Amino acid sequence: MDTTVALLDRIAPNPGLHDTPLAGVQVFRVVEPVRRAPGLYPTSVCALFQGSKRVYYDGAVHRYDPHRYLCNAMPLPVEAEVSEASPEEPVIGLLVSLDTPAMAETLVAYETSPVGIRSGAEPSGPGLMVAPWDPEFRVAACRLVEALADPVARHVVGSARLRDLLFAVLRGPGGAILRERVGKGNGIGRIVRHVRDHLAEPMAVDDLARQAGMSRAVFHRRFKEATAQSPLQFIKALRLNGAAMLITQGLSVGAAATRVGYANASQFSREFRRAFGRAPSEWRASNAELDIQAAMP
């Protein structure tokens, strides 16, 4: 693991979230604590090679580190924090998107395999779980980092190494939840991604149910099973968390409200205060230095 951390130091010597030449693969480095803050967690697998993080969702705490990786099967409004990090002992890891052609191809190949598929364990929360680094995952993750650090290997075998990692996730404890909620045929996962990508637009539950091909009652039940929230509660949480991130990043309160679909400023202020205990303007002043993005992967 020390060798892999050294390679990541070369790939991402500076704090922040860094893209790599492999689509959907990013490396991140956090050098100072980040207090608990709201954000939007992407559909992804996050593997830490050093340090630890905590994510909060639906009343549960999910802690991950070099022994457990985070598997998130759909975009979720979460809270996250980094309790310990420093320039000498940074939190450093790999963020692999599951909204990519590589994941779709790997999932199709896996599900059409002529050999029986091993069932995954039950998820520890709706759409979100922490899974142990089994030997197959550990080897695949380290070999992917090796390819990222070597331009020739990245060009020749980088895509294959990424598929190896995705395969290890699908065959591990998080596989069942990914097959259930990431697959193209999953109506709820598709609707959640639609909501995330169209926050500024008006949304009606009946319209979303029609897009999912379900009755309103069935859609409401299945949506709550997958997210632990009703559709309206989930949309509101996604919008408010998104606005909190935008305000922290410097956008004006009015612009942030509009960006996430609020046309009524007083309603936005009221619901924001109810969610976070402070008015949007107070949030902006008290979180000016908070790097929410650092806590999100």
N, C-alpha and C positions, 0 to 999 in steps of 0.2 A: 504493500500500500504506500510506503514511503516513496518508492520509485514513481508511482503514479502521481502522487502529490507534487513531486518535483517537476514532472512533465506539465501538470496543470499550471504550476508557477510560471513556466515558460510561455504557455499558451495565453494565460490571463494574468500578467504581472500587476495590473492596475485594478483597483476596486471597480465593481459594477458588473453588469450583465453583458457578455461579449458574444456576438455571432461567430460562427465558424463556417468554413466552406461547405460543410455538410448541412443541407437544408433541414431545418427543424432542430438542430443541435446547437446548444449554447453552453458556455462556461461562465460561471459567476464567482465572484470573490467579494467577501464582506469583511471589512477590517475594523468595524466598531459595532457595539450593540445597537439593535433597533428595537425600540419598545413596541409592544403589541399595538397593531394598527390594522384597519380594514383594507381590503384589496380584492382583486379579482384573480383567482387562481386558475391558470390555464389547464386545458386537458393535456396532461403530461406525466412523465416519470421524472422524479428528482432524486438524484443519488449524491450524497455528500461523502467526500473522501476525507474531510477533516472538519471538525466542529459539529454543531447540532442546531436544529431549528424546531420550532413548535408552530403548529397550525391548529386553529380552533374553528370547529364547525358543528352546529347542531348539538351544542352542549358537551362535545367530546374534545379531548386534547390529543393531537397526533404528534408525537415526537419522533424525529428521524435523524440519523447520524450514520457513521460508517458501518453500522451493523444492520440498519433498517432503511429502506428507501420508501419514498412517498409515491403512491400511485393514485392519480386523480383522473377519473373517467369522464368528467364533464366540467365545463366552466362553472365555478362556484364562488359565491360571495363569502369569503372567509376572513378571519383575522390571523395575522402571523407575527412572529417575533423572533429575534435573535438575541438571546440573553448574554452570550459571551462571544466576543470577537475582538481581535487586535491586529495591528500590522504584523506582529511577531507570530501570532497564532490565528490566522484568518479562517473564516468559514469558507470552504472552497468546494465546488461541486459541478455537476453536470445536469443540465435541464434538457430533456428530450421531449419534443412535442409529439402528441399522438394525433394531431390534425394534419397528417402529411400523407402523400402517396405511399411512402415507404411503410407506414403503419397499415394503410388500407390493403396493400399488396400482401404484407405478412399475415394479416388477419384472414384474408381470403384463402391464402395458401394453407394456413393452419386449419381452418374450418373445413376445407375440402380434402384434408389428408385421409388416405384410406385406413390409417391406423386410428384406433380409438383415442379420444382426447381425454387427458387427465383432468378431473374436476378441480377447480380452485377452491380455497377455503372461503367461508362466508366473509363478506367485507365487514370491516369494523364500523362503517358508517355509510350513509347514502352517497354513492359515487366517489368515496374517498377512503383510502385505507393505507396503512403502513405494513409493509411486507419485509420479512427477513432477507438479508443478502445470502441466498443459497449459493452453493459453489458455481452453478451454471451462470447465475447473474453476475457474480463477482468476476469470473474470468471474462465474460463478455464486456462488462463495463471497463475493466482495465485495458483490454485489447482495443476497445474503441478509442480510449484516450491515447494509447500508443500510436494509433493510426492518425489521430488528429495532430499529433506532435511531429509526424514525419510526412512531409509533402508528397513523397513518392508513394508511400503506403496509403496515404489518404486518397490519392488519385486512383490507385489500383484496387484497393480492397476496402476503402472507407465505407462505401454503401453496403458491402457485405457485412462489415463489422457492426454497422447500425442495425441491420436486419437480425444479426445474432443476438443483440441486446433485446430487441423487441420480441424475438422468439422466446428468450429466457423469461421475459415478463409474462408473456401469454401462457407459458407452461408453468409459471410459478403461482404463488397464492393469489396474486392479483388478476390472474388470467380470466377467471369466471366473470368478474365484474366488468372487465374490458370487453369481453365477447358479448356481454349482455347490453352494454350501454354505449360502446364506441362504434359497433358495427353499423354499416350504412342502413340496414333494415330496421334499426331501432328508432321508433317514432319519437320517444321522449328525448333521447340524446340529440336527435336532429332539431327538435324544437328548442331545446336549451341553447344550442349553438346559434339558432336563428335569433333568439332573444338577445343573446350577447352581442350579436353583430348588428342589431337594429334597435338599440336602446332608445334612440332619439325619436323613433316612430311610435304612433299610437298602437296599443295592443289590446285586443279583446280576447278573453278566454275562449269564447265560441269560435273565433277565427283560428286560434292556435289548435283547438281540438280538431277542427276541420282539416288543417294542414297535417295533423298527425293521423288522420283517418279514423278518429274515434268519436264516440258520443261525448258530450260534456262530462257526464258522470264518470265514465271509464277513464277519460283523460285526466280528470281531477284526481282520481284514485291512484292511477299509475304515476302521475307526476309527483304526488306526495310520497309514494313509495320510493321513487328514485332520488328525490331531493330533500325529503323530510319537511318540505314546506308546500303550501298551496301555490298554484300558479301566480296569483296576485302577490302573495307574500314574497315569493322568489324574485319576481320582476322588481318589486320595490327594493329588496335588499341589494340586488345587482345594480340598480340605478344609484342608490345611495352610496354604496361602496365605491362605485366608479366615480361619483362626484367627489367623494372624500379624497381619492387619489389625485384627481385632476386639480383640486384646490391646493393640495399639498405641493403639487408640481408647479404651482404658480398661476394657474388659470383663475380668472376672476370668478366670484361666486355666481354671478348671473350667467356667465358663459358656461361654467361647469353644469349648472342646472339645465340649461338649454341642451347641452351636449348629450345629457342622459335622458332627455325626454320630458322635463318639467316645463310647462308653459306658465304655471302659476307660481310666482316667487314666494308668496306667503305660505302656500302649501309645501313647497320645497323646504323652506326654513323650518316650518313646524315639524315635518317628518324627519328632517335631518337632526334636529335637536332631540327628538324622541329616540332616535336610533343611537346617537353618539353623546348625548348629554350636554352638547354645546351648540350654539348657533353656528351657521357656516362661517361667519366672519370671525368668531372666536376660535373656531377650529383652525382657520387659516393662520391666525396670529400665534397660536400655541404650537403649531406643527410646521412652522416655516423651515426648520432645519431637519425635519424627519425625512429620511430616505426610505419611503414605503417600498419602492421597487426592490431595494436590497433584501427586504424580508419576504418577498413574494415567492421566489422560486422554491 
